[in-house]
């Protein structure tokens, strides 16, 4: 199952909010680490989606160019 930027970003926001509410330092640190991990996953998902869009756009342009030649 492919996760989206929005999913990962929401998890990061939840971890950050929970970290602000945490009373114990070790819990706060764990939640902040989780937030960083979720943010990294969100960035990766966004980059993949952007690359996918770029590739699809390039393929469509190639098809249009081939169709114009025919």
PQR file of N, CA, C, O and H, with PARSE charges and radii, in Angstrom:
ATOM      1  N   UNK A   1       0.844  -1.179   0.000 -0.4000 1.5000
ATOM      2  CA  UNK A   1       0.000   0.000   0.000 -0.0000 2.0000
ATOM      3  C   UNK A   1       0.889   1.242   0.000  0.5500 1.7000
ATOM      4  O   UNK A   1       1.787   1.373   0.832 -0.5500 1.4000
ATOM      5  N   UNK A   2       0.639   2.121  -0.908 -0.4000 1.5000
ATOM      6  CA  UNK A   2       1.426   3.332  -1.034 -0.0000 2.0000
ATOM      7  C   UNK A   2       0.839   4.436  -0.138  0.5500 1.7000
ATOM      8  O   UNK A   2      -0.355   4.732  -0.189 -0.5500 1.4000
ATOM      9  H   UNK A   2      -0.091   2.014  -1.584  0.4000 1.0000
ATOM     10  N   UNK A   3       1.692   5.017   0.659 -0.4000 1.5000
ATOM     11  CA  UNK A   3       1.245   6.103   1.537 -0.0000 2.0000
ATOM     12  C   UNK A   3       1.539   7.445   0.869  0.5500 1.7000
ATOM     13  O   UNK A   3       2.452   7.560   0.052 -0.5500 1.4000
ATOM     14  H   UNK A   3       2.662   4.776   0.700  0.4000 1.0000
ATOM     15  N   UNK A   4       0.764   8.438   1.226 -0.4000 1.5000
ATOM     16  CA  UNK A   4       0.909   9.743   0.602 -0.0000 2.0000
ATOM     17  C   UNK A   4       1.612  10.722   1.531  0.5500 1.7000
ATOM     18  O   UNK A   4       1.755  10.486   2.730 -0.5500 1.4000
ATOM     19  H   UNK A   4       0.022   8.345   1.891  0.4000 1.0000
ATOM     20  N   UNK A   5       2.043  11.825   0.938 -0.4000 1.5000
ATOM     21  CA  UNK A   5       2.651  12.902   1.698 -0.0000 2.0000
ATOM     22  C   UNK A   5       1.719  13.341   2.818  0.5500 1.7000
ATOM     23  O   UNK A   5       2.150  13.563   3.950 -0.5500 1.4000
ATOM     24  H   UNK A   5       1.927  12.017  -0.036  0.4000 1.0000
ATOM     25  N   UNK A   6       0.443  13.464   2.492 -0.4000 1.5000
ATOM     26  CA  UNK A   6      -0.527  13.936   3.478 -0.0000 2.0000
ATOM     27  C   UNK A   6      -0.590  13.008   4.692  0.5500 1.7000
ATOM     28  O   UNK A   6      -0.650  13.472   5.830 -0.5500 1.4000
ATOM     29  H   UNK A   6       0.093  13.283   1.573  0.4000 1.0000
ATOM     30  N   UNK A   7      -0.576  11.707   4.447 -0.4000 1.5000
ATOM     31  CA  UNK A   7      -0.605  10.734   5.532 -0.0000 2.0000
ATOM     32  C   UNK A   7       0.604  10.907   6.445  0.5500 1.7000
ATOM     33  O   UNK A   7       0.462  11.033   7.661 -0.5500 1.4000
ATOM     34  H   UNK A   7      -0.527  11.330   3.522  0.4000 1.0000
ATOM     35  N   UNK A   8       1.796  10.913   5.848 -0.4000 1.5000
ATOM     36  CA  UNK A   8       3.019  11.042   6.636 -0.0000 2.0000
ATOM     37  C   UNK A   8       3.083  12.385   7.361  0.5500 1.7000
ATOM     38  O   UNK A   8       3.501  12.452   8.518 -0.5500 1.4000
ATOM     39  H   UNK A   8       1.911  10.811   4.859  0.4000 1.0000
ATOM     40  N   UNK A   9       2.674  13.439   6.688 -0.4000 1.5000
ATOM     41  CA  UNK A   9       2.709  14.761   7.295 -0.0000 2.0000
ATOM     42  C   UNK A   9       1.762  14.845   8.493  0.5500 1.7000
ATOM     43  O   UNK A   9       2.087  15.461   9.508 -0.5500 1.4000
ATOM     44  H   UNK A   9       2.335  13.385   5.749  0.4000 1.0000
ATOM     45  N   UNK A  10       0.599  14.229   8.367 -0.4000 1.5000
ATOM     46  CA  UNK A  10      -0.362  14.219   9.482 -0.0000 2.0000
ATOM     47  C   UNK A  10       0.208  13.468  10.680  0.5500 1.7000
ATOM     48  O   UNK A  10       0.062  13.912  11.819 -0.5500 1.4000
ATOM     49  H   UNK A  10       0.335  13.729   7.542  0.4000 1.0000
ATOM     50  N   UNK A  11       0.856  12.334  10.428 -0.4000 1.5000
ATOM     51  CA  UNK A  11       1.483  11.593  11.535 -0.0000 2.0000
ATOM     52  C   UNK A  11       2.569  12.442  12.192  0.5500 1.7000
ATOM     53  O   UNK A  11       2.704  12.425  13.415 -0.5500 1.4000
ATOM     54  H   UNK A  11       0.975  11.974   9.503  0.4000 1.0000
ATOM     55  N   UNK A  12       3.341  13.180  11.404 -0.4000 1.5000
ATOM     56  CA  UNK A  12       4.388  14.048  11.957 -0.0000 2.0000
ATOM     57  C   UNK A  12       3.768  15.142  12.817  0.5500 1.7000
ATOM     58  O   UNK A  12       4.268  15.443  13.901 -0.5500 1.4000
ATOM     59  H   UNK A  12       3.232  13.194  10.410  0.4000 1.0000
ATOM     60  N   UNK A  13       2.692  15.730  12.339 -0.4000 1.5000
ATOM     61  CA  UNK A  13       2.021  16.776  13.110 -0.0000 2.0000
ATOM     62  C   UNK A  13       1.469  16.225  14.425  0.5500 1.7000
ATOM     63  O   UNK A  13       1.530  16.891  15.459 -0.5500 1.4000
ATOM     64  H   UNK A  13       2.286  15.486  11.458  0.4000 1.0000
ATOM     65  N   UNK A  14       0.935  15.017  14.378 -0.4000 1.5000
ATOM     66  CA  UNK A  14       0.418  14.394  15.604 -0.0000 2.0000
ATOM     67  C   UNK A  14       1.552  14.139  16.602  0.5500 1.7000
ATOM     68  O   UNK A  14       1.406  14.404  17.795 -0.5500 1.4000
ATOM     69  H   UNK A  14       0.885  14.476  13.538  0.4000 1.0000
ATOM     70  N   UNK A  15       2.676  13.626  16.108 -0.4000 1.5000
ATOM     71  CA  UNK A  15       3.813  13.365  16.992 -0.0000 2.0000
ATOM     72  C   UNK A  15       4.325  14.663  17.606  0.5500 1.7000
ATOM     73  O   UNK A  15       4.669  14.693  18.788 -0.5500 1.4000
ATOM     74  H   UNK A  15       2.794  13.411  15.138  0.4000 1.0000
ATOM     75  N   UNK A  16       4.380  15.734  16.817 -0.4000 1.5000
ATOM     76  CA  UNK A  16       4.847  17.027  17.328 -0.0000 2.0000
ATOM     77  C   UNK A  16       3.897  17.558  18.397  0.5500 1.7000
ATOM     78  O   UNK A  16       4.339  18.061  19.430 -0.5500 1.4000
ATOM     79  H   UNK A  16       4.100  15.708  15.857  0.4000 1.0000
ATOM     80  N   UNK A  17       2.606  17.446  18.151 -0.4000 1.5000
ATOM     81  CA  UNK A  17       1.620  17.918  19.126 -0.0000 2.0000
ATOM     82  C   UNK A  17       1.702  17.103  20.415  0.5500 1.7000
ATOM     83  O   UNK A  17       1.620  17.656  21.512 -0.5500 1.4000
ATOM     84  H   UNK A  17       2.248  17.038  17.312  0.4000 1.0000
ATOM     85  N   UNK A  18       1.864  15.799  20.280 -0.4000 1.5000
ATOM     86  CA  UNK A  18       1.989  14.947  21.464 -0.0000 2.0000
ATOM     87  C   UNK A  18       3.270  15.252  22.232  0.5500 1.7000
ATOM     88  O   UNK A  18       3.289  15.202  23.462 -0.5500 1.4000
ATOM     89  H   UNK A  18       1.930  15.349  19.389  0.4000 1.0000
ATOM     90  N   UNK A  19       4.331  15.567  21.510 -0.4000 1.5000
ATOM     91  CA  UNK A  19       5.598  15.904  22.166 -0.0000 2.0000
ATOM     92  C   UNK A  19       5.458  17.169  23.002  0.5500 1.7000
ATOM     93  O   UNK A  19       6.027  17.266  24.089 -0.5500 1.4000
ATOM     94  H   UNK A  19       4.315  15.608  20.511  0.4000 1.0000
ATOM     95  N   UNK A  20       4.706  18.131  22.500 -0.4000 1.5000
ATOM     96  CA  UNK A  20       4.502  19.376  23.257 -0.0000 2.0000
ATOM     97  C   UNK A  20       3.743  19.120  24.560  0.5500 1.7000
ATOM     98  O   UNK A  20       3.940  19.820  25.553 -0.5500 1.4000
ATOM     99  H   UNK A  20       4.243  18.052  21.616  0.4000 1.0000
ATOM    100  N   UNK A  21       2.871  18.106  24.541 -0.4000 1.5000
ATOM    101  CA  UNK A  21       2.066  17.797  25.720 -0.0000 2.0000
ATOM    102  C   UNK A  21       2.752  16.839  26.687  0.5500 1.7000
ATOM    103  O   UNK A  21       2.317  16.682  27.828 -0.5500 1.4000
ATOM    104  H   UNK A  21       2.711  17.538  23.734  0.4000 1.0000
ATOM    105  N   UNK A  22       3.823  16.200  26.227 -0.4000 1.5000
ATOM    106  CA  UNK A  22       4.477  15.170  27.039 -0.0000 2.0000
ATOM    107  C   UNK A  22       5.108  15.777  28.290  0.5500 1.7000
ATOM    108  O   UNK A  22       5.754  16.823  28.230 -0.5500 1.4000
ATOM    109  H   UNK A  22       4.175  16.327  25.300  0.4000 1.0000
ATOM    110  N   UNK A  23       4.912  15.118  29.399 -0.4000 1.5000
ATOM    111  CA  UNK A  23       5.467  15.593  30.662 -0.0000 2.0000
ATOM    112  C   UNK A  23       6.830  14.968  30.939  0.5500 1.7000
ATOM    113  O   UNK A  23       7.667  15.565  31.617 -0.5500 1.4000
ATOM    114  H   UNK A  23       4.387  14.269  29.447  0.4000 1.0000
ATOM    115  N   UNK A  24       7.044  13.784  30.421 -0.4000 1.5000
ATOM    116  CA  UNK A  24       8.304  13.092  30.657 -0.0000 2.0000
ATOM    117  C   UNK A  24       9.283  13.373  29.515  0.5500 1.7000
ATOM    118  O   UNK A  24       8.912  13.339  28.342 -0.5500 1.4000
ATOM    119  H   UNK A  24       6.363  13.300  29.871  0.4000 1.0000
ATOM    120  N   UNK A  25      10.527  13.647  29.873 -0.4000 1.5000
ATOM    121  CA  UNK A  25      11.540  14.007  28.882 -0.0000 2.0000
ATOM    122  C   UNK A  25      11.789  12.869  27.894  0.5500 1.7000
ATOM    123  O   UNK A  25      11.935  13.112  26.696 -0.5500 1.4000
ATOM    124  H   UNK A  25      10.828  13.675  30.826  0.4000 1.0000
ATOM    125  N   UNK A  26      11.839  11.631  28.385 -0.4000 1.5000
ATOM    126  CA  UNK A  26      12.110  10.520  27.472 -0.0000 2.0000
ATOM    127  C   UNK A  26      10.965  10.313  26.482  0.5500 1.7000
ATOM    128  O   UNK A  26      11.204   9.938  25.335 -0.5500 1.4000
ATOM    129  H   UNK A  26      11.721  11.433  29.359  0.4000 1.0000
ATOM    130  N   UNK A  27       9.750  10.547  26.903 -0.4000 1.5000
ATOM    131  CA  UNK A  27       8.599  10.442  26.009 -0.0000 2.0000
ATOM    132  C   UNK A  27       8.661  11.553  24.971  0.5500 1.7000
ATOM    133  O   UNK A  27       8.411  11.319  23.789 -0.5500 1.4000
ATOM    134  H   UNK A  27       9.556  10.852  27.835  0.4000 1.0000
ATOM    135  N   UNK A  28       8.994  12.761  25.414 -0.4000 1.5000
ATOM    136  CA  UNK A  28       9.119  13.900  24.498 -0.0000 2.0000
ATOM    137  C   UNK A  28      10.180  13.617  23.430  0.5500 1.7000
ATOM    138  O   UNK A  28       9.953  13.858  22.244 -0.5500 1.4000
ATOM    139  H   UNK A  28       9.197  12.951  26.374  0.4000 1.0000
ATOM    140  N   UNK A  29      11.348  13.100  23.860 -0.4000 1.5000
ATOM    141  CA  UNK A  29      12.416  12.787  22.909 -0.0000 2.0000
ATOM    142  C   UNK A  29      11.976  11.721  21.903  0.5500 1.7000
ATOM    143  O   UNK A  29      12.261  11.828  20.711 -0.5500 1.4000
ATOM    144  H   UNK A  29      11.532  12.904  24.823  0.4000 1.0000
ATOM    145  N   UNK A  30      11.283  10.699  22.392 -0.4000 1.5000
ATOM    146  CA  UNK A  30      10.805   9.637  21.507 -0.0000 2.0000
ATOM    147  C   UNK A  30       9.836  10.194  20.467  0.5500 1.7000
ATOM    148  O   UNK A  30       9.911   9.844  19.289 -0.5500 1.4000
ATOM    149  H   UNK A  30      11.052  10.612  23.361  0.4000 1.0000
ATOM    150  N   UNK A  31       8.932  11.058  20.906 -0.4000 1.5000
ATOM    151  CA  UNK A  31       7.962  11.649  19.981 -0.0000 2.0000
ATOM    152  C   UNK A  31       8.627  12.590  18.984  0.5500 1.7000
ATOM    153  O   UNK A  31       8.221  12.661  17.824 -0.5500 1.4000
ATOM    154  H   UNK A  31       8.871  11.343  21.863  0.4000 1.0000
ATOM    155  N   UNK A  32       9.644  13.308  19.433 -0.4000 1.5000
ATOM    156  CA  UNK A  32      10.366  14.190  18.507 -0.0000 2.0000
ATOM    157  C   UNK A  32      11.149  13.372  17.473  0.5500 1.7000
ATOM    158  O   UNK A  32      11.257  13.775  16.315 -0.5500 1.4000
ATOM    159  H   UNK A  32       9.975  13.251  20.375  0.4000 1.0000
ATOM    160  N   UNK A  33      11.693  12.227  17.891 -0.4000 1.5000
ATOM    161  CA  UNK A  33      12.358  11.332  16.929 -0.0000 2.0000
ATOM    162  C   UNK A  33      11.338  10.798  15.927  0.5500 1.7000
ATOM    163  O   UNK A  33      11.610  10.722  14.729 -0.5500 1.4000
ATOM    164  H   UNK A  33      11.605  11.900  18.832  0.4000 1.0000
ATOM    165  N   UNK A  34      10.179  10.433  16.425 -0.4000 1.5000
ATOM    166  CA  UNK A  34       9.115   9.948  15.539 -0.0000 2.0000
ATOM    167  C   UNK A  34       8.711  11.037  14.552  0.5500 1.7000
ATOM    168  O   UNK A  34       8.503  10.767  13.369 -0.5500 1.4000
ATOM    169  H   UNK A  34       9.958  10.495  17.398  0.4000 1.0000
ATOM    170  N   UNK A  35       8.602  12.256  15.040 -0.4000 1.5000
ATOM    171  CA  UNK A  35       8.245  13.363  14.144 -0.0000 2.0000
ATOM    172  C   UNK A  35       9.275  13.497  13.032  0.5500 1.7000
ATOM    173  O   UNK A  35       8.910  13.633  11.864 -0.5500 1.4000
ATOM    174  H   UNK A  35       8.771  12.475  16.000  0.4000 1.0000
ATOM    175  N   UNK A  36      10.564  13.460  13.385 -0.4000 1.5000
ATOM    176  CA  UNK A  36      11.613  13.573  12.363 -0.0000 2.0000
ATOM    177  C   UNK A  36      11.507  12.440  11.337  0.5500 1.7000
ATOM    178  O   UNK A  36      11.673  12.660  10.138 -0.5500 1.4000
ATOM    179  H   UNK A  36      10.859  13.349  14.334  0.4000 1.0000
ATOM    180  N   UNK A  37      11.231  11.242  11.818 -0.4000 1.5000
ATOM    181  CA  UNK A  37      11.085  10.105  10.896 -0.0000 2.0000
ATOM    182  C   UNK A  37       9.900  10.299   9.959  0.5500 1.7000
ATOM    183  O   UNK A  37      10.012  10.078   8.753 -0.5500 1.4000
ATOM    184  H   UNK A  37      11.095  11.063  12.792  0.4000 1.0000
ATOM    185  N   UNK A  38       8.769  10.710  10.515 -0.4000 1.5000
ATOM    186  CA  UNK A  38       7.587  10.955   9.685 -0.0000 2.0000
ATOM    187  C   UNK A  38       7.851  12.064   8.671  0.5500 1.7000
ATOM    188  O   UNK A  38       7.436  11.961   7.517 -0.5500 1.4000
ATOM    189  H   UNK A  38       8.678  10.889  11.494  0.4000 1.0000
ATOM    190  N   UNK A  39       8.541  13.126   9.097 -0.4000 1.5000
ATOM    191  CA  UNK A  39       8.851  14.223   8.158 -0.0000 2.0000
ATOM    192  C   UNK A  39       9.737  13.720   7.018  0.5500 1.7000
ATOM    193  O   UNK A  39       9.548  14.104   5.864 -0.5500 1.4000
ATOM    194  H   UNK A  39       8.879  13.210  10.035  0.4000 1.0000
ATOM    195  N   UNK A  40      10.698  12.865   7.346 -0.4000 1.5000
ATOM    196  CA  UNK A  40      11.546  12.292   6.301 -0.0000 2.0000
ATOM    197  C   UNK A  40      10.752  11.457   5.314  0.5500 1.7000
ATOM    198  O   UNK A  40      10.953  11.551   4.103 -0.5500 1.4000
ATOM    199  H   UNK A  40      10.851  12.553   8.284  0.4000 1.0000
ATOM    200  N   UNK A  41       9.853  10.645   5.835 -0.4000 1.5000
ATOM    201  CA  UNK A  41       8.990   9.847   4.968 -0.0000 2.0000
ATOM    202  C   UNK A  41       8.091  10.736   4.110  0.5500 1.7000
ATOM    203  O   UNK A  41       7.856  10.445   2.937 -0.5500 1.4000
ATOM    204  H   UNK A  41       9.690  10.570   6.819  0.4000 1.0000
ATOM    205  N   UNK A  42       7.594  11.819   4.700 -0.4000 1.5000
ATOM    206  CA  UNK A  42       6.742  12.749   3.953 -0.0000 2.0000
ATOM    207  C   UNK A  42       7.526  13.393   2.814  0.5500 1.7000
ATOM    208  O   UNK A  42       7.023  13.516   1.698 -0.5500 1.4000
ATOM    209  H   UNK A  42       7.786  12.056   5.652  0.4000 1.0000
ATOM    210  N   UNK A  43       8.756  13.801   3.101 -0.4000 1.5000
ATOM    211  CA  UNK A  43       9.585  14.421   2.065 -0.0000 2.0000
ATOM    212  C   UNK A  43       9.860  13.431   0.935  0.5500 1.7000
ATOM    213  O   UNK A  43       9.810  13.792  -0.242 -0.5500 1.4000
ATOM    214  H   UNK A  43       9.165  13.701   4.008  0.4000 1.0000
ATOM    215  N   UNK A  44      10.149  12.194   1.296 -0.4000 1.5000
ATOM    216  CA  UNK A  44      10.416  11.164   0.289 -0.0000 2.0000
ATOM    217  C   UNK A  44       9.170  10.896  -0.553  0.5500 1.7000
ATOM    218  O   UNK A  44       9.263  10.776  -1.774 -0.5500 1.4000
ATOM    219  H   UNK A  44      10.190  11.901   2.252  0.4000 1.0000
ATOM    220  N   UNK A  45       8.014  10.802   0.087 -0.4000 1.5000
ATOM    221  CA  UNK A  45       6.768  10.563  -0.645 -0.0000 2.0000
ATOM    222  C   UNK A  45       6.459  11.713  -1.599  0.5500 1.7000
ATOM    223  O   UNK A  45       5.985  11.496  -2.714 -0.5500 1.4000
ATOM    224  H   UNK A  45       7.939  10.900   1.079  0.4000 1.0000
ATOM    225  N   UNK A  46       6.729  12.928  -1.153 -0.4000 1.5000
ATOM    226  CA  UNK A  46       6.487  14.100  -2.004 -0.0000 2.0000
ATOM    227  C   UNK A  46       7.413  14.080  -3.215  0.5500 1.7000
ATOM    228  O   UNK A  46       6.984  14.363  -4.334 -0.5500 1.4000
ATOM    229  H   UNK A  46       7.114  13.105  -0.247  0.4000 1.0000
ATOM    230  N   UNK A  47       8.688  13.745  -2.990 -0.4000 1.5000
ATOM    231  CA  UNK A  47       9.649  13.689  -4.090 -0.0000 2.0000
ATOM    232  C   UNK A  47       9.256  12.611  -5.100  0.5500 1.7000
ATOM    233  O   UNK A  47       9.364  12.822  -6.308 -0.5500 1.4000
ATOM    234  H   UNK A  47       9.037  13.516  -2.081  0.4000 1.0000
ATOM    235  N   UNK A  48       8.805  11.468  -4.612 -0.4000 1.5000
ATOM    236  CA  UNK A  48       8.387  10.380  -5.512 -0.0000 2.0000
ATOM    237  C   UNK A  48       7.176  10.817  -6.335  0.5500 1.7000
ATOM    238  O   UNK A  48       7.119  10.573  -7.540 -0.5500 1.4000
ATOM    239  H   UNK A  48       8.718  11.297  -3.631  0.4000 1.0000
ATOM    240  N   UNK A  49       6.222  11.453  -5.690 -0.4000 1.5000
ATOM    241  CA  UNK A  49       5.022  11.912  -6.402 -0.0000 2.0000
ATOM    242  C   UNK A  49       5.378  12.948  -7.463  0.5500 1.7000
ATOM    243  O   UNK A  49       4.836  12.922  -8.568 -0.5500 1.4000
ATOM    244  H   UNK A  49       6.268  11.651  -4.711  0.4000 1.0000
ATOM    245  N   UNK A  50       6.290  13.859  -7.127 -0.4000 1.5000
ATOM    246  CA  UNK A  50       6.710  14.870  -8.100 -0.0000 2.0000
ATOM    247  C   UNK A  50       7.436  14.230  -9.276  0.5500 1.7000
ATOM    248  O   UNK A  50       7.228  14.625 -10.423 -0.5500 1.4000
ATOM    249  H   UNK A  50       6.731  13.880  -6.229  0.4000 1.0000
ATOM    250  N   UNK A  51       8.289  13.243  -8.998 -0.4000 1.5000
ATOM    251  CA  UNK A  51       9.013  12.556 -10.068 -0.0000 2.0000
ATOM    252  C   UNK A  51       8.037  11.786 -10.943  0.5500 1.7000
ATOM    253  O   UNK A  51       8.168  11.786 -12.167 -0.5500 1.4000
ATOM    254  H   UNK A  51       8.458  12.922  -8.066  0.4000 1.0000
ATOM    255  N   UNK A  52       7.070  11.134 -10.332 -0.4000 1.5000
ATOM    256  CA  UNK A  52       6.072  10.387 -11.096 -0.0000 2.0000
ATOM    257  C   UNK A  52       5.308  11.324 -12.032  0.5500 1.7000
ATOM    258  O   UNK A  52       5.074  10.991 -13.193 -0.5500 1.4000
ATOM    259  H   UNK A  52       6.964  11.134  -9.338  0.4000 1.0000
ATOM    260  N   UNK A  53       4.922  12.491 -11.526 -0.4000 1.5000
ATOM    261  CA  UNK A  53       4.209  13.471 -12.339 -0.0000 2.0000
ATOM    262  C   UNK A  53       5.078  13.939 -13.505  0.5500 1.7000
ATOM    263  O   UNK A  53       4.597  14.077 -14.630 -0.5500 1.4000
ATOM    264  H   UNK A  53       5.112  12.761 -10.582  0.4000 1.0000
ATOM    265  N   UNK A  54       6.352  14.180 -13.230 -0.4000 1.5000
ATOM    266  CA  UNK A  54       7.276  14.625 -14.272 -0.0000 2.0000
ATOM    267  C   UNK A  54       7.424  13.567 -15.361  0.5500 1.7000
ATOM    268  O   UNK A  54       7.389  13.890 -16.548 -0.5500 1.4000
ATOM    269  H   UNK A  54       6.742  14.068 -12.316  0.4000 1.0000
ATOM    270  N   UNK A  55       7.589  12.314 -14.965 -0.4000 1.5000
ATOM    271  CA  UNK A  55       7.745  11.223 -15.930 -0.0000 2.0000
ATOM    272  C   UNK A  55       6.484  11.077 -16.780  0.5500 1.7000
ATOM    273  O   UNK A  55       6.570  10.912 -17.997 -0.5500 1.4000
ATOM    274  H   UNK A  55       7.618  12.052 -14.000  0.4000 1.0000
ATOM    275  N   UNK A  56       5.329  11.137 -16.148 -0.4000 1.5000
ATOM    276  CA  UNK A  56       4.074  11.020 -16.901 -0.0000 2.0000
ATOM    277  C   UNK A  56       3.917  12.171 -17.890  0.5500 1.7000
ATOM    278  O   UNK A  56       3.451  11.972 -19.012 -0.5500 1.4000
ATOM    279  H   UNK A  56       5.259  11.271 -15.160  0.4000 1.0000
ATOM    280  N   UNK A  57       4.305  13.363 -17.475 -0.4000 1.5000
ATOM    281  CA  UNK A  57       4.229  14.529 -18.358 -0.0000 2.0000
ATOM    282  C   UNK A  57       5.167  14.354 -19.559  0.5500 1.7000
ATOM    283  O   UNK A  57       4.797  14.656 -20.693 -0.5500 1.4000
ATOM    284  H   UNK A  57       4.684  13.524 -16.564  0.4000 1.0000
ATOM    285  N   UNK A  58       6.388  13.860 -19.296 -0.4000 1.5000
ATOM    286  CA  UNK A  58       7.356  13.653 -20.374 -0.0000 2.0000
ATOM    287  C   UNK A  58       6.875  12.570 -21.342  0.5500 1.7000
ATOM    288  O   UNK A  58       7.022  12.720 -22.555 -0.5500 1.4000
ATOM    289  H   UNK A  58       6.689  13.615 -18.374  0.4000 1.0000
ATOM    290  N   UNK A  59       6.305  11.490 -20.824 -0.4000 1.5000
ATOM    291  CA  UNK A  59       5.791  10.432 -21.688 -0.0000 2.0000
ATOM    292  C   UNK A  59       4.638  10.931 -22.550  0.5500 1.7000
ATOM    293  O   UNK A  59       4.528  10.571 -23.722 -0.5500 1.4000
ATOM    294  H   UNK A  59       6.186  11.368 -19.838  0.4000 1.0000
ATOM    295  N   UNK A  60       3.784  11.759 -21.967 -0.4000 1.5000
ATOM    296  CA  UNK A  60       2.668  12.316 -22.737 -0.0000 2.0000
ATOM    297  C   UNK A  60       3.196  13.214 -23.849  0.5500 1.7000
ATOM    298  O   UNK A  60       2.675  13.190 -24.964 -0.5500 1.4000
ATOM    299  H   UNK A  60       3.873  12.052 -21.015  0.4000 1.0000
ATOM    300  N   UNK A  61       4.221  14.001 -23.557 -0.4000 1.5000
ATOM    301  CA  UNK A  61       4.809  14.869 -24.568 -0.0000 2.0000
ATOM    302  C   UNK A  61       5.445  14.041 -25.690  0.5500 1.7000
ATOM    303  O   UNK A  61       5.344  14.404 -26.862 -0.5500 1.4000
ATOM    304  H   UNK A  61       4.645  14.021 -22.651  0.4000 1.0000
ATOM    305  N   UNK A  62       6.095  12.938 -25.338 -0.4000 1.5000
ATOM    306  CA  UNK A  62       6.683  12.050 -26.348 -0.0000 2.0000
ATOM    307  C   UNK A  62       5.595  11.444 -27.221  0.5500 1.7000
ATOM    308  O   UNK A  62       5.753  11.374 -28.439 -0.5500 1.4000
ATOM    309  H   UNK A  62       6.178  12.643 -24.386  0.4000 1.0000
ATOM    310  N   UNK A  63       4.502  11.008 -26.625 -0.4000 1.5000
ATOM    311  CA  UNK A  63       3.398  10.439 -27.402 -0.0000 2.0000
ATOM    312  C   UNK A  63       2.818  11.481 -28.342  0.5500 1.7000
ATOM    313  O   UNK A  63       2.514  11.173 -29.494 -0.5500 1.4000
ATOM    314  H   UNK A  63       4.373  11.064 -25.635  0.4000 1.0000
ATOM    315  N   UNK A  64       2.659  12.716 -27.865 -0.4000 1.5000
ATOM    316  CA  UNK A  64       2.126  13.780 -28.711 -0.0000 2.0000
ATOM    317  C   UNK A  64       3.071  14.076 -29.867  0.5500 1.7000
ATOM    318  O   UNK A  64       2.623  14.316 -30.988 -0.5500 1.4000
ATOM    319  H   UNK A  64       2.906  12.967 -26.929  0.4000 1.0000
ATOM    320  N   UNK A  65       4.374  14.062 -29.603 -0.4000 1.5000
ATOM    321  CA  UNK A  65       5.354  14.309 -30.658 -0.0000 2.0000
ATOM    322  C   UNK A  65       5.310  13.189 -31.701  0.5500 1.7000
ATOM    323  O   UNK A  65       5.371  13.453 -32.902 -0.5500 1.4000
ATOM    324  H   UNK A  65       4.738  13.867 -28.692  0.4000 1.0000
ATOM    325  N   UNK A  66       5.205  11.948 -31.244 -0.4000 1.5000
ATOM    326  CA  UNK A  66       5.114  10.814 -32.174 -0.0000 2.0000
ATOM    327  C   UNK A  66       3.823  10.895 -32.991  0.5500 1.7000
ATOM    328  O   UNK A  66       3.827  10.601 -34.186 -0.5500 1.4000
ATOM    329  H   UNK A  66       5.156  11.733 -30.268  0.4000 1.0000
ATOM    330  N   UNK A  67       2.741  11.286 -32.363 -0.4000 1.5000
ATOM    331  CA  UNK A  67       1.467  11.393 -33.063 -0.0000 2.0000
ATOM    332  C   UNK A  67       1.510  12.496 -34.113  0.5500 1.7000
ATOM    333  O   UNK A  67       0.898  12.379 -35.175 -0.5500 1.4000
ATOM    334  H   UNK A  67       2.738  11.525 -31.392  0.4000 1.0000
ATOM    335  N   UNK A  68       2.243  13.575 -33.807 -0.4000 1.5000
ATOM    336  CA  UNK A  68       2.350  14.687 -34.739 -0.0000 2.0000
ATOM    337  C   UNK A  68       3.162  14.288 -35.982  0.5500 1.7000
ATOM    338  O   UNK A  68       2.927  14.804 -37.074 -0.5500 1.4000
ATOM    339  H   UNK A  68       2.740  13.670 -32.944  0.4000 1.0000
ATOM    340  N   UNK A  69       4.119  13.364 -35.805 -0.4000 1.5000
ATOM    341  CA  UNK A  69       4.948  12.917 -36.925 -0.0000 2.0000
ATOM    342  C   UNK A  69       4.148  12.006 -37.860  0.5500 1.7000
ATOM    343  O   UNK A  69       4.397  11.962 -39.065 -0.5500 1.4000
ATOM    344  H   UNK A  69       4.310  12.944 -34.917  0.4000 1.0000
ATOM    345  N   UNK A  70       3.220  11.307 -37.307 -0.4000 1.5000
ATOM    346  CA  UNK A  70       2.468  10.309 -38.117 -0.0000 2.0000
ATOM    347  C   UNK A  70       1.433  10.912 -38.995  0.5500 1.7000
ATOM    348  O   UNK A  70       0.742  10.193 -39.716 -0.5500 1.4000
ATOM    349  H   UNK A  70       3.017  11.343 -36.328  0.4000 1.0000
TER
END
